[in-house]
């Protein structure tokens, strides 16, 4: 029996999760929410995380009914992410590891999403679409590495949605992407937007610039509604993601597709991917908001796998990095 505790805080979510042999015992999370029309700055986000992390840790231990002595390893997000928030969680993990006398495991944030998705859904060897506020990648596993088949060449899909939400001053509670999804359900008119797929890669900055420019003009002239713009943006960017995912599945001869990351909660994205998967005779796997959105349990699960493979680190190597690619990780735990 192995018990791992995970600390996640790479962006505006901060969480602590505890996993025992593939069973999530607790998964406590808080979100730093800013006013409509604004984003979250690294310094302010770090201050938020500092203010709540010890309470979250206490709640996670209580919910799991676990004592520190029972925990086998301390796992934390090494990167990628925002530097200041990452540092807060690394310091907490480092301190706890020394106080409790436990080994440290440095986890790649993206790998955390993948391993949690595989655990919750039961997907065996899927082609993975990883979509979040800071990352957009199409991934498949091969020879001890999660290989990136395609990715964004500028901003992430979640960043594109967040920027648009700020233009329309859509609420950040619980998240800009969630509120765009709800507004899009009432959209009736499709506004043609740039469609930017470049081989296996995608680009979103041009779409963001275009829709930001036309949004106010078309809204003021009555050509469309806020709901129409949200609908059009979703349909366009999700079609791009489905296209490159299907191309990767064809290359890998894959019969499974797994969506992970915060944007992966979006039901419309899941619907579009399901249509493609069914046409290929494949199966779609996706999770809900408990595990799609950044959380501590996903770091605990990936760390659990790493710890059992002997991938621990000394305290003096427990640094963080804002740039830590998915394909930089040696995946020792998979065949």
C-alpha positions as CSV (number, residue, x, y, z in Angstrom):
1,X,0.0,0.0,0.0
2,X,1.4,3.4,-1.0
3,X,-0.1,6.8,-0.1
4,X,0.9,9.9,-1.9
5,X,0.0,13.5,-1.2
6,X,0.0,16.1,-4.0
7,X,0.4,19.9,-4.0
8,X,-0.8,21.8,-7.1
9,X,-0.7,25.6,-7.6
10,X,0.7,26.3,-11.0
11,X,-2.0,28.9,-11.9
12,X,-5.1,30.3,-10.1
13,X,-6.2,27.0,-8.6
14,X,-4.5,25.7,-5.5
15,X,-5.1,22.2,-4.2
16,X,-4.0,19.3,-2.1
17,X,-5.0,15.7,-2.9
18,X,-4.3,12.3,-1.3
19,X,-4.2,9.1,-3.3
20,X,-3.9,5.5,-2.0
21,X,-3.2,2.8,-4.6
22,X,-5.4,4.4,-7.3
23,X,-8.1,5.5,-4.9
24,X,-8.7,9.3,-4.3
25,X,-9.0,9.8,-0.6
26,X,-9.3,13.6,-0.7
27,X,-9.1,16.4,-3.3
28,X,-9.5,19.9,-1.7
29,X,-9.2,22.9,-4.0
30,X,-9.6,26.7,-3.9
31,X,-9.7,29.2,-6.8
32,X,-8.3,32.7,-7.0
33,X,-11.1,34.6,-8.7
34,X,-10.6,38.2,-10.0
35,X,-13.2,40.7,-11.1
36,X,-14.8,40.5,-14.6
37,X,-12.6,42.0,-17.3
38,X,-9.4,41.2,-15.5
39,X,-6.9,38.3,-15.4
40,X,-4.8,37.0,-12.5
41,X,-1.3,38.3,-12.0
42,X,1.5,36.0,-10.7
43,X,2.2,38.0,-7.5
44,X,-1.4,38.3,-6.5
45,X,-2.0,34.6,-7.3
46,X,0.9,33.6,-5.1
47,X,-0.3,35.7,-2.2
48,X,-3.7,34.0,-2.5
49,X,-2.1,30.6,-2.4
50,X,0.0,31.4,0.6
51,X,-3.1,32.5,2.5
52,X,-5.1,29.3,2.0
53,X,-2.6,26.5,1.5
54,X,-2.2,25.4,5.1
55,X,-6.0,25.3,5.6
56,X,-6.4,23.2,2.4
57,X,-3.7,20.8,3.7
58,X,-5.5,20.4,7.0
59,X,-8.8,19.8,5.3
60,X,-7.3,17.3,2.9
61,X,-5.8,15.3,5.8
62,X,-9.1,15.4,7.7
63,X,-11.1,14.3,4.7
64,X,-8.8,11.4,3.9
65,X,-8.6,10.4,7.6
66,X,-4.9,10.1,7.2
67,X,-2.1,10.9,9.6
68,X,1.2,12.4,8.2
69,X,3.0,9.3,9.4
70,X,1.0,7.1,7.0
71,X,2.0,9.1,3.9
72,X,4.8,7.6,1.8
73,X,5.8,10.6,-0.4
74,X,5.3,14.3,-0.9
75,X,4.5,15.3,-4.5
76,X,4.5,18.8,-5.9
77,X,4.1,20.5,-9.3
78,X,7.6,21.4,-10.6
79,X,6.1,23.0,-13.7
80,X,5.1,24.2,-16.2
81,X,3.1,27.2,-14.8
82,X,3.4,30.7,-13.3
83,X,6.7,31.1,-11.4
84,X,5.5,32.8,-8.2
85,X,2.6,30.4,-7.5
86,X,4.7,27.4,-8.3
87,X,7.3,28.6,-5.8
88,X,4.7,28.9,-3.0
89,X,3.7,25.2,-3.4
90,X,7.3,24.0,-3.8
91,X,8.3,25.7,-0.5
92,X,5.3,24.2,1.3
93,X,6.0,20.7,-0.1
94,X,9.7,21.0,0.7
95,X,8.9,22.1,4.3
96,X,6.4,19.3,4.9
97,X,8.8,16.7,3.5
98,X,11.4,17.8,6.0
99,X,9.0,18.1,8.9
100,X,7.5,14.6,8.2
101,X,10.7,13.0,7.1
102,X,9.3,11.9,3.7
103,X,10.8,11.8,0.2
104,X,10.0,14.4,-2.5
105,X,8.6,13.7,-6.0
106,X,8.7,16.5,-8.6
107,X,5.8,16.1,-11.0
108,X,5.2,17.6,-14.4
109,X,1.8,19.3,-14.4
110,X,0.8,17.9,-17.8
111,X,1.7,14.4,-16.8
112,X,-0.4,14.8,-13.7
113,X,-3.5,15.6,-16.0
114,X,-2.7,12.5,-18.1
115,X,-2.3,10.0,-15.3
116,X,-5.4,11.3,-13.5
117,X,-7.4,11.0,-16.7
118,X,-6.1,7.4,-17.3
119,X,-6.9,6.5,-13.7
120,X,-10.5,7.9,-13.6
121,X,-11.6,6.8,-17.1
122,X,-9.8,3.5,-17.3
123,X,-8.3,4.4,-20.8
124,X,-5.5,2.1,-21.6
125,X,-3.4,3.7,-24.3
126,X,-5.3,6.7,-25.7
127,X,-4.4,9.6,-28.0
128,X,-4.6,12.5,-25.6
129,X,-5.9,16.0,-26.2
130,X,-4.6,18.2,-23.4
131,X,-6.3,21.6,-23.3
132,X,-6.0,24.2,-20.6
133,X,-5.3,27.8,-19.9
134,X,-1.6,27.4,-20.5
135,X,-1.2,24.4,-22.7
136,X,-2.7,22.9,-25.8
137,X,-1.1,19.6,-27.0
138,X,-2.0,16.4,-28.8
139,X,-0.1,13.5,-27.2
140,X,0.5,9.8,-27.6
141,X,2.6,7.4,-25.5
142,X,5.6,5.6,-27.1
143,X,8.8,4.1,-25.6
144,X,8.8,5.6,-22.1
145,X,7.7,9.0,-23.3
146,X,4.5,11.0,-23.9
147,X,5.2,12.2,-27.4
148,X,3.7,15.5,-28.6
149,X,2.2,15.2,-32.1
150,X,0.8,18.7,-32.3
151,X,0.5,21.8,-30.2
152,X,-0.3,25.5,-30.2
153,X,2.4,27.6,-31.8
154,X,1.3,30.7,-29.8
155,X,-1.2,30.9,-27.0
156,X,-3.2,28.1,-25.4
157,X,-6.9,27.5,-26.2
158,X,-7.8,28.4,-22.6
159,X,-5.9,31.6,-22.8
160,X,-7.8,32.4,-26.0
161,X,-11.1,31.9,-24.2
162,X,-10.0,33.8,-21.1
163,X,-8.9,36.8,-23.3
164,X,-12.3,36.9,-25.0
165,X,-14.1,36.7,-21.7
166,X,-12.2,39.8,-20.6
167,X,-13.2,41.6,-23.7
168,X,-16.9,40.9,-23.0
169,X,-16.4,41.4,-19.2
170,X,-17.7,37.9,-18.6
171,X,-17.5,36.7,-15.0
172,X,-14.4,34.8,-13.8
173,X,-16.5,32.8,-11.3
174,X,-16.2,29.9,-11.4
175,X,-14.1,30.3,-14.6
176,X,-14.3,32.4,-17.8
177,X,-14.4,29.2,-20.0
178,X,-17.4,27.8,-18.1
179,X,-19.4,31.0,-18.5
180,X,-18.6,31.2,-22.2
181,X,-19.9,27.7,-22.5
182,X,-23.2,28.6,-20.9
183,X,-23.6,31.7,-23.1
184,X,-22.8,29.7,-26.2
185,X,-25.7,27.4,-25.6
186,X,-28.0,30.3,-26.5
187,X,-26.1,31.3,-29.6
188,X,-28.1,31.2,-32.8
189,X,-25.9,32.8,-35.4
190,X,-22.5,31.6,-36.5
191,X,-19.9,34.4,-37.1
192,X,-17.1,33.2,-39.4
193,X,-13.8,33.4,-37.7
194,X,-10.2,32.6,-38.8
195,X,-9.5,28.9,-38.8
196,X,-5.8,28.3,-38.2
197,X,-4.6,24.7,-38.4
198,X,-1.0,24.4,-39.6
199,X,-0.2,20.7,-40.2
200,X,-0.5,19.1,-36.7
201,X,-0.3,22.5,-34.9
202,X,-2.9,25.2,-34.2
203,X,-2.7,28.9,-33.6
204,X,-5.2,31.0,-31.6
205,X,-3.7,34.5,-31.3
206,X,-5.1,35.5,-34.7
207,X,-8.5,34.3,-33.8
208,X,-8.3,36.3,-30.5
209,X,-7.2,39.5,-32.2
210,X,-9.9,39.2,-34.9
211,X,-12.8,38.5,-32.5
212,X,-11.7,41.2,-30.1
213,X,-11.8,43.7,-33.0
214,X,-15.1,42.7,-34.4
215,X,-16.9,42.0,-31.1
216,X,-17.7,45.5,-30.1
217,X,-18.5,46.6,-33.7
218,X,-21.0,43.8,-34.3
219,X,-22.5,44.0,-30.8
220,X,-23.0,47.8,-31.1
221,X,-24.5,47.5,-34.6
222,X,-26.8,44.7,-33.5
223,X,-25.4,42.2,-36.1
224,X,-25.0,39.6,-33.4
225,X,-25.3,38.9,-29.7
226,X,-22.8,38.1,-27.0
227,X,-24.2,34.6,-27.1
228,X,-23.6,34.3,-30.9
229,X,-19.9,35.3,-30.4
230,X,-19.4,32.8,-27.7
231,X,-21.0,30.1,-29.8
232,X,-18.9,31.0,-32.9
233,X,-15.7,31.0,-31.0
234,X,-16.3,27.6,-29.4
235,X,-17.4,26.0,-32.7
236,X,-14.3,27.3,-34.5
237,X,-11.5,26.5,-32.0
238,X,-13.0,23.1,-31.0
239,X,-13.2,22.1,-34.7
240,X,-9.5,22.9,-35.0
241,X,-8.7,20.7,-32.0
242,X,-10.8,17.8,-33.2
243,X,-9.1,17.9,-36.6
244,X,-5.6,17.6,-35.2
245,X,-6.6,15.0,-32.7
246,X,-8.2,12.8,-35.4
247,X,-5.0,13.1,-37.5
248,X,-2.9,11.9,-34.6
249,X,-5.3,9.0,-34.0
250,X,-5.0,8.0,-37.6
251,X,-1.2,8.1,-37.4
252,X,-1.2,6.0,-34.2
253,X,-4.0,3.7,-35.3
254,X,-5.6,4.6,-32.0
255,X,-9.0,3.4,-30.8
256,X,-9.2,5.6,-27.7
257,X,-9.1,9.4,-27.2
258,X,-8.8,11.0,-23.8
259,X,-9.5,14.7,-23.2
260,X,-7.7,16.2,-20.1
261,X,-7.1,19.7,-18.8
262,X,-9.4,22.5,-17.6
263,X,-11.0,23.1,-21.0
264,X,-11.7,19.4,-21.3
265,X,-14.7,19.9,-19.0
266,X,-16.5,21.7,-21.9
267,X,-19.5,19.6,-22.9
268,X,-19.5,21.0,-26.4
269,X,-15.9,20.0,-27.0
270,X,-16.7,16.5,-25.7
271,X,-19.7,16.2,-28.0
272,X,-17.7,17.2,-31.1
273,X,-14.9,14.8,-30.1
274,X,-17.5,12.0,-29.5
275,X,-18.9,12.4,-33.1
276,X,-15.4,12.1,-34.5
277,X,-14.5,9.1,-32.3
278,X,-17.7,7.2,-33.3
279,X,-17.1,7.8,-36.9
280,X,-13.7,6.1,-36.4
281,X,-15.0,3.3,-34.3
282,X,-13.1,4.7,-31.3
283,X,-14.0,5.5,-27.7
284,X,-14.0,8.9,-26.1
285,X,-12.9,9.2,-22.5
286,X,-13.3,12.4,-20.5
287,X,-13.7,13.5,-16.8
288,X,-15.7,16.1,-15.0
289,X,-14.8,19.3,-13.2
290,X,-13.5,17.4,-10.2
291,X,-10.5,16.0,-12.1
292,X,-10.3,18.0,-15.4
293,X,-9.5,21.3,-13.6
294,X,-6.1,21.6,-11.8
295,X,-6.2,19.7,-8.6
296,X,-3.9,18.1,-6.0
297,X,-5.0,14.5,-6.6
298,X,-3.7,14.5,-10.1
299,X,-0.2,15.5,-8.8
300,X,-0.5,12.8,-6.1
301,X,-1.5,10.1,-8.7
302,X,1.4,10.9,-11.1
303,X,3.7,11.2,-8.1
304,X,2.5,7.8,-6.8
305,X,3.5,6.3,-10.1
306,X,6.9,8.0,-10.0
307,X,7.6,7.1,-6.4
308,X,6.9,3.4,-7.1
309,X,9.4,3.7,-10.0
310,X,12.1,5.2,-7.7
311,X,11.9,8.7,-9.2
312,X,12.4,10.8,-6.0
313,X,14.6,13.9,-5.7
314,X,16.8,15.4,-2.9
315,X,15.7,18.7,-1.3
316,X,18.4,20.7,-3.1
317,X,16.9,19.7,-6.4
318,X,13.3,20.7,-5.5
319,X,13.2,23.7,-7.7
320,X,10.4,24.8,-10.1
321,X,10.4,25.8,-13.8
322,X,7.9,27.7,-15.8
323,X,8.8,25.7,-18.9
324,X,8.7,21.9,-18.5
325,X,7.6,20.1,-21.6
326,X,5.5,16.9,-21.5
327,X,8.0,15.1,-23.6
328,X,10.9,15.9,-21.3
329,X,9.6,13.4,-18.7
330,X,11.0,9.8,-18.6
331,X,7.8,7.7,-18.1
332,X,9.4,4.8,-16.2
333,X,6.1,3.4,-14.9
334,X,4.6,2.4,-18.3
335,X,5.6,-0.5,-20.5
